[in-house]
């Protein structure tokens, strides 16, 4: 029962947020754009279309958990299964790959040397 109520609540929050974005878009457009660029006023339907179009074009508002879909758990389990020597080797290899990728040097460095 709690799961159903939680799902309904999340959906209701999404719908309310969608309409709020539409109203904010409409009011900001009608306040700024006609005076700056001599563009026409828009109604709520056009503002909603702009919100959808901006979502498609710019791909914002990603709703995935932090660290992707299970990647955080995978790397945490992998890290915990390593021995201390394997961890040091992994850190050194990772640092070396990052240095060569970002152009901070191509020479190999040993762990412990500064």
N, C-alpha and C positions, 0 to 999 in steps of 0.2 A: 504494500500500500504506500509506504514512504517513497519507494522508487517511482511509482506512478505520479505521486504529487510532486516529486522533485523534477521529473520530466516535464510535467505540465507547467511548473513554475519557470523552468529554464526557457521553454517555448514562449510563455507569456512575456518574459523579460526580453527575449529576442524580438518579438513583435513590437513591444513598446519602444525598444531602442531603435528599431527600423523606422517607426513613425517619427520619433524624436529627431533622428538624423535627417529625415525628409523635411520637417518643419524648420530645423536649423538651416539647412541648405537653402530652402525657399526664402527665408527671411534675410539671410546674409546676401544672397544673390540680389534680391529686390532692394536691399539697402545700398549695396556697393556698385554693382555692375552697370545699372542704368546711368549713374552719374559719372562713372569713370570712362566707360566705353560706349555710351549711348545704345545699350542693348535693351531689349524689351523686358518687361516684368514677366515672371513665370508663375504658374499656379502650382498647387501641391503635387498633381500628377507628374508634371515635368520635373519637379524637384526629386520625386521618388525615382524617376527614370535616370536622373543624373547620379543619384546615389548608387543605383545598380550599375550604371555604366562605369562609374569610377571604381567600383569594386572589381568589375571585369578587367578594366584597363590597368589598374595599379595594384591589384591583388592584395589589398590590405586586410586587416582584421583576421589574421590566421587564428583558428581555434584549435590548436593542437597542444598537447601537454608540453611542459618544459622539457627540453632535451629530445624532442621528437617522439616517435612512436616506439618506445621500448629501448631506444639506444642507450639511455642513461643506465638502465638496469643491466644491459649487456656489458657495457664497459666497466661498471662497478664489479660485476661478478668476475670478469676477466682479470681486473686489477687484483682482486682479493685472492684469486687462484695462483697468482704469480709468486715466485720466491723473491726475497729482497734483491738477489743478484739480477734476476730477470727484470725487476722493476727499474733498477739503475740502468741496465742496458736499454730498456724501452725509453726511458727519459733521455738518455744520450742520443739514441737514434732519432727520436722525435725532435730534439733540439737541433740536431744536424740537418734534418729535412726542412725545418722551418727557416734556418739560416740560409740555406741555398735557395729556397723558394722566394724569400723576400730580399735577396741580394745582399745579405750581411756577410758574405764570405763563402767561399767554396771549399776551404781547407778543412780537413777532418780535425775535430778536437777530441781530446780525451776527457773522460769524466774526472772532475777534481781539479783540473787546470783552469785558472781564471784568466 
